Each structure stands twice: as C-alpha cells, then as structure tokens.
C-alpha cells in the first residue's frame, strides 16, 4: 500500500509540473505572436533610417571616419530567464570562437549569460535583461545609463565601434552586427546631388545616429527575444513529452500494484470464506468401542 501511495503522490506532482510547463509554453506562444508584429514594424523603421543614412553618408562620408586603433564594445544579448535550451551556451561558444583581444570589451545583457562569463577578462559590465517585450524599454534605459557610467570611468573614452552579438530570428544564427558607426555600403549613390538639409551636416548625423541606435537596438532585442521564446517553446515541448512518458510508466506501475492488491484482497476473502465454511460443517461424532 505504501509503495502505491508513493507512486500516486508522484503522479499528482508530475501533473502539477505539467500544468506549469503548459502555462510557460502558452506564454512563450503569446510572446512569439506579439513579437512577430513588433519585429515587422521595427524592421521597416530601421530600413528607412538606413536608406536615409546611406544617401547622406555617400556625400558626407568624411564625417564618419574613425581611426582603426579605437576601443570596441560588444553588447552580448542573453536571456534573463532559463528553460530556453542552448540559447546562452551558443552565445558563449560564439565568443570563445573569437580570440580575446585587448581592444574588445563586453557588456552582457541578461542573467543567463552573466553566470557564464563571470571570469571573462573582457567584461566591462553586466546588466539585467527582460522577460517580455514590454520590458525592453527599461532594459535600453539601463543600457544607456551603464554606457554613460563606463565613459565617466574612462573605460570607453576611445570607443570607436559598438556591435551587438545576438540571436537573429531571420537567419536562426548568432550575428555580430555593427551599430555604431552606422554601417553603410560603399556603393555610389543613385542621386547626383547631396540631400537638402535644414541642419548642419554634423548635427544631422548626430541626430540621425541617435535615432538609428534607438531603432536598431529595439530590433535586435526583439529578434533575440523571439529566438529565446522559440527555444523555450521547443524546450517545453520536449520536457512535456518526456514527462508524459514518465507519467505513463508510473501509471502502469500504479495499476499493476493496485491489481496485485485487489488479487491479494480476493484471496484473503476466499480463504476467510473457506475457513468460515469449515466451521459451519457438523463435526463427526466418534464412538468408542468397549
């Protein structure tokens, strides 16, 4: 009886865990559907800004010239929560595949990747990440504050290039994407004359860069969160399937033990009935011969 009770309690626990996993799976699905709309809109905005930057810089490329020996910063976008498969491990593998260079600093986003890079000498700062799309704005504000603080600490005084390392949902691969200075092709502009500006070219580039960073960081955060939720959905499906297999095996064991108990109870009842029947039979008298 005790063994069957233990299995029953285990089955109840597994059923509760399955309910939690299904809830996490449904939340991941909802987030994916929401991010599909956000990403499509954000990519259109980024494409428009990049087209304007391409047009402008094809005539004012001298405004965006940097020496080659300046510091680089890689913003590594990991996950804030777990249960997302090899999401953070893939980022770690990508970073390890690149030799550690003294001119590259790392700024990580998300606790999932933070715990894997604690001992990395390239780390400039860790910041907390986000779990849903609505929290990305807060993450960006925290990122800006961290960059300002690092610059005040003279760690980024010679910063020349900012790139992001993130999971791209379009290619389903990790991308190293330069976001500052704005990366444009060197093809000649299709226009014969420079754009007409209401601002000085340097001032226009400064405001365009701010607008571009705001838009492109939203895009990469959305893309990364999309892949994270897809991996979480896949992870949950595998975990639920494995849990259901365990439940099926435990149910068979439970039923087998229950059948054995029923059989034992029937045998006891039959033996008791047989014993009672023997007691009800008249006893034969024994006559002693003289």
C-alpha positions in Angstrom: 0.0 0.0 0.0 2.8 2.4 0.9 4.5 1.9 -2.5 1.3 2.6 -4.4 0.7 5.7 -2.3 4.1 7.0 -3.1 3.5 6.5 -6.9 0.1 8.2 -6.6 1.7 11.2 -4.9 4.4 11.3 -7.5 1.8 11.2 -10.3 0.0 14.2 -8.6 3.3 16.1 -8.5 4.0 15.4 -12.2 0.6 16.5 -13.1 1.2 19.8 -11.3 4.5 20.2 -13.1 2.9 19.5 -16.4 0.4 22.3 -15.7 3.2 24.7 -15.0 5.1 23.7 -18.2 2.0 24.1 -20.3 1.5 27.6 -18.8 5.1 28.5 -19.7 4.6 27.1 -23.2 1.4 29.1 -23.7 3.2 32.3 -22.5 6.0 31.7 -25.0 3.5 31.2 -27.8 1.8 34.5 -26.9 5.1 36.3 -26.8 6.1 34.9 -30.2 2.9 36.1 -31.8 3.3 39.6 -30.3 6.9 39.9 -31.3 6.1 38.9 -34.9 4.1 42.2 -35.3 6.7 44.3 -33.4 9.6 43.0 -35.4 8.0 43.6 -38.8 7.2 47.2 -37.8 10.6 47.8 -36.3 12.5 46.4 -39.3 10.6 48.7 -41.6 11.7 51.7 -39.4 15.3 50.6 -39.4 15.4 50.0 -43.1 14.1 53.6 -43.7 16.7 55.1 -41.4 19.5 53.0 -43.1 18.3 54.2 -46.5 18.5 57.8 -45.3 21.9 57.2 -43.8 23.2 55.6 -47.0 22.0 58.6 -49.0 23.6 61.1 -46.6 26.9 59.3 -46.0 27.5 58.7 -49.6 28.1 62.5 -49.8 29.4 63.2 -46.3 31.4 60.1 -45.6 34.3 62.2 -44.1 32.0 62.9 -41.1 32.1 59.3 -40.0 35.8 58.4 -40.2 37.4 56.7 -37.1 41.0 55.5 -36.5 41.4 51.7 -36.5 43.0 51.6 -33.1 40.0 52.7 -31.1 38.2 50.5 -28.4 35.4 48.3 -29.5 32.4 47.3 -27.4 30.3 44.2 -28.0 26.9 44.1 -26.4 26.0 40.4 -25.8 22.3 39.8 -25.6 21.5 36.8 -23.5 18.4 35.6 -21.6 17.0 36.8 -18.3 15.2 33.5 -17.6 16.1 29.9 -18.1 14.3 27.0 -19.8 15.5 28.2 -23.2 17.7 25.3 -24.3 21.2 26.2 -25.6 20.4 29.9 -26.1 23.1 31.2 -23.8 25.5 28.3 -24.5 25.5 29.2 -28.2 26.5 32.8 -27.4 29.3 31.6 -25.1 30.6 29.3 -27.9 30.5 32.2 -30.4 32.5 34.4 -28.0 35.0 31.6 -27.3 35.5 31.1 -31.0 36.8 34.7 -31.3 40.3 35.2 -29.7 40.4 37.5 -26.7 41.6 40.9 -27.9 42.6 43.8 -25.7 40.7 46.3 -27.8 37.3 44.5 -27.3 35.1 45.0 -24.2 32.0 43.0 -23.5 28.7 44.3 -22.0 26.3 41.5 -21.3 22.5 41.7 -21.0 20.6 39.0 -19.1 21.4 36.9 -16.1 21.6 33.7 -18.2 24.7 34.8 -20.0 26.1 36.7 -17.0 26.7 33.5 -14.9 28.7 32.0 -17.8 31.1 35.0 -18.3 31.9 35.9 -14.7 35.6 35.1 -15.1 36.0 36.7 -18.6 38.6 39.4 -18.6 36.8 41.3 -21.4 33.7 42.1 -19.3 33.1 45.8 -18.8 29.6 45.5 -17.2 26.6 43.2 -16.6 23.1 44.5 -16.7 19.8 42.7 -16.1 17.7 41.7 -19.1 14.0 41.5 -19.9 11.4 38.6 -19.9 8.8 40.2 -22.2 8.7 42.8 -25.0 7.2 45.4 -22.7 10.3 45.4 -20.5 12.7 46.1 -23.4 12.3 49.9 -23.0 13.5 49.6 -19.4 16.5 47.5 -20.5 17.5 50.1 -23.0 17.4 52.9 -20.4 19.6 50.8 -18.1 21.9 50.1 -21.0 22.3 53.8 -21.8 23.0 54.6 -18.1 25.6 51.9 -18.0 27.4 53.2 -21.1 27.4 56.7 -19.7 28.8 55.4 -16.4 31.6 53.4 -18.2 32.5 56.5 -20.2 32.8 58.5 -17.0 35.1 55.8 -15.6 37.4 56.4 -18.7 36.9 52.9 -19.9 35.3 53.9 -23.2 36.9 57.3 -23.9 38.4 55.9 -27.1 35.3 53.9 -28.1 35.1 53.7 -31.9 32.7 50.9 -32.7 29.7 49.4 -30.9 28.5 46.0 -32.1 25.8 43.6 -30.8 26.1 39.8 -30.5 22.6 38.3 -30.6 20.4 35.5 -31.9 18.9 36.6 -35.2 15.5 35.1 -35.8 15.7 35.6 -39.6 18.8 33.5 -40.1 18.4 31.4 -37.0 22.1 32.1 -36.2 24.2 34.3 -34.0 25.1 37.6 -35.6 27.8 40.1 -34.9 26.3 43.4 -36.1 27.9 46.8 -36.1 25.5 49.5 -35.0 28.0 52.4 -34.4 29.2 53.9 -36.6 26.3 53.3 -38.9 27.3 50.6 -41.4 26.6 51.6 -44.9 27.7 50.1 -48.2 30.4 51.9 -50.3 28.3 51.9 -53.4 27.9 55.2 -55.2 24.7 57.0 -54.5 22.0 56.8 -57.2 21.5 60.5 -56.6 23.7 63.1 -58.4 23.3 65.8 -55.7 23.6 65.6 -51.9 20.4 65.8 -49.8 19.0 69.2 -48.9 19.3 69.6 -45.1 17.8 72.0 -42.7 20.6 71.3 -40.2 24.3 71.4 -40.4 25.7 68.0 -41.7 27.4 67.1 -38.5 24.3 68.0 -36.4 22.2 66.0 -38.8 24.5 62.9 -38.5 24.4 63.2 -34.7 20.6 63.2 -34.5 20.3 60.5 -37.2 22.7 58.3 -35.2 20.7 58.7 -32.1 17.5 57.8 -33.9 19.2 54.8 -35.6 20.6 53.4 -32.3 17.2 53.7 -30.7 15.5 51.8 -33.6 18.2 49.2 -34.2 18.6 48.3 -30.6 14.8 47.7 -30.4 15.1 45.5 -33.4 17.9 43.3 -32.1 16.3 43.0 -28.7 13.0 41.9 -30.3 14.8 39.4 -32.6 16.8 38.0 -29.7 13.6 37.6 -27.5 11.9 36.0 -30.4 14.5 33.3 -30.7 14.6 32.9 -26.9 10.9 32.2 -26.8 11.1 29.8 -29.8 13.8 27.8 -28.0 11.7 27.9 -24.8 8.7 26.6 -26.7 10.9 23.8 -28.1 12.4 23.0 -24.7 8.9 22.9 -23.1 7.6 20.6 -25.8 10.4 18.1 -25.2 10.1 18.4 -21.5 6.3 17.8 -21.5 6.8 14.8 -23.9 9.4 13.3 -21.5 7.2 14.0 -18.5 4.2 12.3 -20.1 6.3 9.2 -20.8 7.2 9.1 -17.2 3.5 9.5 -16.2 2.5 6.7 -18.5 5.2 4.4 -16.9 4.2 5.3 -13.4 0.5 4.8 -14.2 1.3 1.3 -15.4 3.2 0.6 -12.2 0.4 2.1 -10.2 -2.2 -0.1 -11.9 -0.1 -3.2 -11.6 0.3 -2.6 -7.8 -3.4 -2.0 -7.5 -4.2 -5.2 -9.3 -1.9 -7.1 -7.1 -3.6 -5.6 -4.0 -7.0 -6.5 -5.4 -5.9 -10.1 -6.1 -4.5 -10.3 -2.6 -7.7 -9.0 -1.1 -9.8 -11.5 -3.1 -7.5 -14.3 -1.9 -7.9 -13.2 1.7 -11.7 -13.1 1.2 -11.8 -16.6 -0.3 -9.7 -18.0 2.4 -11.8 -16.4 5.0 -15.0 -17.7 3.4 -13.5 -21.2 3.2 -12.5 -21.1 6.9 -16.0 -20.0 7.9 -17.5 -22.8 5.8 -15.3 -25.3 7.6 -16.5 -24.0 10.9 -20.2 -24.3 9.9 -19.9 -28.0 8.9 -21.2 -30.5 11.6 -18.5 -32.3 13.4 -18.5 -36.1 13.1 -19.0 -37.9 16.4 -16.5 -40.5 17.4 -17.9 -43.7 19.1 -15.5 -45.5 21.3 -15.9 -49.3 21.3 -15.7 -51.1 24.6 
